[in-house]
């Protein structure tokens, strides 16, 4: 599947209903409208390893760079 703007190859999957090429992780087929099933890993997310933001007022989590994905503050350890 090619991007209509830059002509770069995009990851795709085949619709089980019509066999049309659709972008990976699509919720519906863009050709026939068939609802795509979510992958098991999307449904069963593991939150046990996430680190919550040190700021007690923020709902964010710490990303790979060590800062909060919402407020941008660096991780300061467990909040009290």
N, C-alpha and C positions, 0 to 999 in steps of 0.2 A: 504494500500500500504506500502510495506516494503522497507527500504533503502537497496540497494544491497551491500553496504560496511559494515554498522554497524548493519543491521537487525532491526533498530528502526522503529516504525510506523510513517509514514509521513502523513500530512494532504493531502487529495486528493479530487477530484471531478470526476463525471462521464461525459464522452463525450456524448453529446446529439445525435451524429451520430451513434457511434458503441457501446456505453455503457461501454467502457473500462475505467479502473481507470487511471487517470492522475494526476500528481502533481498539487496542488492548484496554481492558478494564471498562469497556462501555457497559452501560446499564441496559440499553436497548439496541437492537440492530437498526442501523440507519437505512437499510434497504426494505425490510419487511415489518419492522416494529416488534419483533419477538423479544420478550424480556429475557435478558441473560442472567444466569444464576451466578451468585457471588461465590468466589473461591472460599474454601473452608478457612484458610488463614486470615481472610478479611473478617470473618464472623467471630473467630476465636482469638481476639487480640490478647496478648499477655502484658498486663500492666504492672506486674510484680517488680520489674527491673527499673521502672521509671523513677526519676528524681523530681520531686515537686519544687517549685520556686521557693527560695529562702524567704522571700517577702511574704509575710502572713496575709497580706491583702490581695495577692495575685493568684490567679487560677492556672498559671502556665506551668510547663514542665521544662526541665533543663535539656537542651539539645546537644548535638555532638560537639559543638564549639564551647560548651561549658557555660552557656548563658541561657536565660529564660526565653522561650519562644514567644512570649507575650510582651513582657516589659523590657527585656534585654539586659536585666541585671545579671552579673556573674553569680554562680553558685557559691554560697557562703556556708555550706553545711546544713544539717538538719535544723529546722526552726523549732523554737521552744513552744 
